[in-house]
Amino acid sequence: MGKSVVLVGCGNMGYAMLKGWMAAGKLAAGDATVVEPNDELRGRAAKLGVTVAESGEALAGDADLVIFAVKPQVIRDVAPAYARFASGATFVSVLAGTGTATFEEILGRHAAVMRCMPNTPAAIGKGMMVLFSNRNVTKDAKAFATALLATSGAVTSIDNEELMDAVTAVSGSGPAYVFHFIECLTAAGENAGLPKETAKLLAMQTVYGAANLASESDEEPGRLREQVTSPNGTTAAALSVLMGGNRLLDLVSEAVDAAKKRSIELGK
């Protein structure tokens, strides 16, 4: 029998990760319990064959891994019910802006706590997960959590917890930036005369293909950009608008900074 995993909260992110773990065969339905107060979301999880409960107080037995995937604003109300697992479980939080110190305060200073910032492409195994572990997390626990999360995409770790706000702003919120870029490129294609569905297909496939090329190539993204850009050509004309005066760089940097500041605010 595998390790026992309790997933607290099964909204969009929790459900996406759960489906990824099970689809990859890394987590059996019998080893998973979902705690979700919302009837509809709890029912959705139950259809995957996992055990479900309305609250932490309703759980029986022990847990090896407890994963918090709830809104940051409710964690102080939700987490105390799991303090009884602290002697043997490792806790993983996917809450934006909520530091390990908060969990140590709620669960006890000896609690093993890991912070994870995933993003929604985890639903199709293409996510980005970034981990930070407090001093109480064992190598075995970290290895198990990493292996589980790796079924949902790429995993990396940071040693400085303060960087998690920047991680949240770049990869946690980042998919929304890309989705909006697809929206904008689609609209621009329509304005240039393309039929709506054609413009949408061109925009989505171009972003998808370029991202894959950047991922698989040994060249830096800047070099790939240069390879597409002929002197005085069409791409150069477009880039003179996007890059002139660091226009796009400044806009994206401003957006990331805003997300980082909000992440810090949520942690207070």
Secondary structure, 3 states (H helix, E strand, C coil): CCCCEEEECCCHHHHHHHHHHHHCCCCCHHHEEEECCCHHHHHHHHCCCCEEECCHHHCCCCCCEEEECCCHHHHHHHHHHHHHHCCCCEEEECCCCCCHHHHHHHHCCCCEEEEEECCHHHHHCCEEEEEEECCCCCHHHHHHHHHHHHCCEEEEECCCHHHHHHHHHHHHCHHHHHHHHHHHHHHHHHHCCCCHHHHHHHHHHHHHHHHHHHHHCCCCHHHHHHHHCCCCCHHHHHHHHHHHHHHHHHHHHHHHHHHHHHHHHHCC
